[in-house]
Amino acid sequence: MSLGDLKDARLIYAKGFLFLTGALLASGLILLEHPSWRLAALLGLAVWCACRFYYFAFYVIEHYVDGEHRFSGLWDFARYLTRRS
C-alpha cells in the first residue's frame, strides 16, 4: 500500500500527529542545544512560513487560481509551476 492509498481516518490522524511529534521533538532538541529566545522566534517563524506555503500550494492555487489542478505533493506543485512558465 502506498501513502496515496491511505483511507482509514485513524491512520490519517496518526500520520498527522506523528508529523507534529517529529516537529516538536526536533524543535525542542534544537532549543536544548542552543537555548535562545531569538532562535526560538526564528524557528517559530520558519515553521509558520513553511505551513503557510503548504497552504498556498494546496489550497489557494486550487480554490483561487487554477481549480483544475490538484497536487499530490510538493513535487507535483513544482512541476505545475515549471510547466506553466
Secondary structure in CASP SS format (residue, H / E / C, confidence):
PFRMAT SS
TARGET T0000
AUTHOR 0000-0000-0000
METHOD secondary structure of the structure
MODEL  1
M C 1.00
S C 1.00
L H 1.00
G H 1.00
D H 1.00
L C 1.00
K C 1.00
D C 1.00
A H 1.00
R H 1.00
L H 1.00
I H 1.00
Y H 1.00
A H 1.00
K H 1.00
G H 1.00
F H 1.00
L H 1.00
F H 1.00
L H 1.00
T H 1.00
G H 1.00
A H 1.00
L H 1.00
L H 1.00
A H 1.00
S H 1.00
G H 1.00
L H 1.00
I H 1.00
L H 1.00
L H 1.00
E H 1.00
H C 1.00
P C 1.00
S C 1.00
W H 1.00
R H 1.00
L H 1.00
A H 1.00
A H 1.00
L H 1.00
L H 1.00
G H 1.00
L H 1.00
A H 1.00
V H 1.00
W H 1.00
C H 1.00
A H 1.00
C H 1.00
R H 1.00
F H 1.00
Y H 1.00
Y H 1.00
F H 1.00
A H 1.00
F H 1.00
Y H 1.00
V H 1.00
I H 1.00
E H 1.00
H H 1.00
Y H 1.00
V H 1.00
D C 1.00
G C 1.00
E C 1.00
H C 1.00
R C 1.00
F C 1.00
S C 1.00
G C 1.00
L H 1.00
W H 1.00
D H 1.00
F H 1.00
A H 1.00
R H 1.00
Y H 1.00
L H 1.00
T H 1.00
R H 1.00
R H 1.00
S C 1.00
END
